[in-house]
């Protein structure tokens, strides 16, 4: 796990504890998707990297939104991914949506996900 991501904390009582607890795992899963499925360079995918640095353009954002929906049953729009400043921000968004999803469980991929 990248240390910089683990250091990103929110103040107590920020109302997102469930998502915050899952962030490191969600980041690792997101990194896997970016590297394995979207063919981004692993060394570029670090929490502090901006989406441009990892190569997340508008087409890749559409693909990522689709993959996240298929694998985790969450709805994240491509424009939301493009508004994120860093990879860590994208992971935060995914963690929040997964925590809020009906029937959300401990960050397990949807059945059939590879």
Residue pairs with C-beta under 8 A, 6 or more apart in sequence:
1 24
1 27
1 28
2 27
2 46
2 47
4 46
4 47
4 48
4 88
5 23
5 24
5 27
5 47
5 88
5 91
6 24
8 23
8 47
8 88
9 20
10 16
10 20
14 20
16 96
16 99
18 99
19 92
19 95
19 96
19 98
19 99
19 100
20 95
22 95
22 98
22 99
22 106
22 107
23 88
23 91
23 92
23 95
25 107
26 91
26 94
26 95
26 98
26 107
27 47
27 87
27 88
27 91
29 94
29 107
29 109
30 87
30 90
30 91
30 94
31 42
31 45
31 87
33 64
33 67
33 68
33 71
34 40
34 45
34 54
34 56
34 64
34 87
35 41
35 42
35 45
37 63
37 67
38 55
38 56
38 60
38 63
38 64
38 67
40 54
40 55
40 56
40 60
41 54
41 55
44 53
44 54
44 55
45 54
45 87
46 87
47 86
47 87
47 88
47 91
48 86
48 87
48 88
49 86
49 87
50 85
50 86
51 61
51 81
51 82
51 84
51 85
51 86
51 87
51 90
54 87
56 64
56 81
56 82
56 90
58 78
58 82
61 78
61 79
61 81
61 82
62 78
64 78
64 81
65 76
65 77
65 78
65 80
65 81
68 74
68 76
68 94
69 75
69 76
70 110
70 113
71 109
71 110
71 113
72 94
72 97
72 98
72 101
72 109
72 110
72 113
73 101
73 110
74 94
74 97
74 98
74 101
75 97
76 93
76 94
76 97
80 93
81 90
81 93
84 90
84 93
98 104
98 107
